[in-house]
């Protein structure tokens, strides 16, 4: 037998003897934001469903052509967003500039896998919504503004 055929059972044996790591819990703040997003999406869905059932007694199924139109519209929207971002990129940025690297990555994703780019942009939109929910509300400035030195 080869060394590789002996290595696999030895590796499995070592893995069995490793101590189990405890799972890390989701931070409470992030969990609350996720719950809030879920509730808001459910309430929006309930409102639209109630409006649809009020206008017609039977629930209508969306036509296939409408679904295709919506998907193509979303793809075009993502492509426009990426093209706009690429045009707004820094002109004299160095090769390791983070903004330039992100734009280059988006351009490559658009060329190589538009479907993955669409999925990625949807993911980013969701993350931005969660981020806005977790940010503390803007507080009013203290009365009196800046203090004057005497």
N, C-alpha and C positions, 0 to 999 in steps of 0.2 A: 504494500500500500504506500501511497505517497504521503508527504507531510501534510498536504491540504486535507486529506481524508481523516487524519488524526486530529487536526486542528479544530474541526467543527465540534466533535463531541467534547473536547476539552473546553472549548469556549462556552458551550451550553452548560457544562458542569459548573464553571466559574460563575455564570450568570445566575444559576439557581441559588448559589450561596451568598449573593450580594444582598445586603439589607434592603428592604422595601423602603422607598422614599415616600414620605407623606405627600399627598396631593396638595397643591397650593390652592387656596380658596380665592374666588374672585373678590376683589376689593368691594366693600359695601357701597362705596360711592359709584363705582362703575355698574354694579348690579342695580342700584336704584335708577340710574340713567337708562339702563337697558329696559327695566320694567316700565319706566315712563314712556319711552319710545314705543314699546309694545302696546301700551294702553292707548296712546294717541293714534297709532295705526289701526287698532281695533275699533276705536270710536269713529274714525274716518270711514272705515269699511262698513260699520253699522249704519252710519248716516247715509252713505251712498246706496247701501242695500235697502234701507227703508224708503228712500226716494224712488228707487227702481220698482219696489213692490207697490208703492202707493200709486205710481203712474200706470202700471199694468198689473193685472191680477196674477198673471203667470210670469215667472222669471224668464227673461230672454237670454239666450246664449249669444255671445258675441260672434259675429260672422268671421269666417276664416280670413276674408280679405281685410277686415278691420284689424285683426290681429297682425297680419303681415304688414299692413301700413304702419301700425304702432311700432313694430320691431324695426322696420326700416327707418322710421322717423327717429327713433332712439339711437340707431347706429349713426345716422347723419349728424345728430346733435353731438355725439361723442367725437366724431371726426372733426366737426367745427370747433369744439372746445380744444382739442389737441392742436389743430392748426393755428388757432388763435394764440395758444400758449407758446407754440414754437416761434411765432412771429414776435411775441413780446419778450423773447429771451434776451439775455445780456449780450451785447455786441463784442465787448473786449474781455470777456471772462476767460480765465485760465483753464487749462485742461482738467483740473480737479475741482473746479467750482461746482458746488452742490446743485445749484439751480440749473446749470448747463448739463450736468450729468442726468438730472431727472428729466429734462426736456429731451435729451438724446435717447433715454430709455423709452419714453413715451413714443417718440418717433419710430424707434425700432419695433416696439410692440404693434404700432399701427401697420407697419409694413409686413411683419412676420405673422401676427395673429390678431386680426381685428376682433374676433370673438372674445379672446382673453382680455384685450384692451377694454372692451365694453363691460365685461365682468369686473375688471379692476376698477374702472371709473365708478360703477355702481357701489362697489365696496368703499371707495373713498368718500362718496356722497353720504353713505350711511355713517361712516366714521366721523365726518364733519357734523352731522346732525347730533350724534352722541356727544361730541365735544362741546357743542353749543349748549346742550342740556346740562352738562356737568360744570360749566363755568359759573362762578358766582355772579349774582346779579350786580349790575353796576351800582355802586353806592354814591350817594350825594356827597359833594365836597363839603368839608368842614366849614362852618360859618367863619367869616372874617378873612378868608383867603390867606395870603402870605402875611407873616408877622413883620412888622417894621422894627428895625434896630434903632435904639435911641442913643 
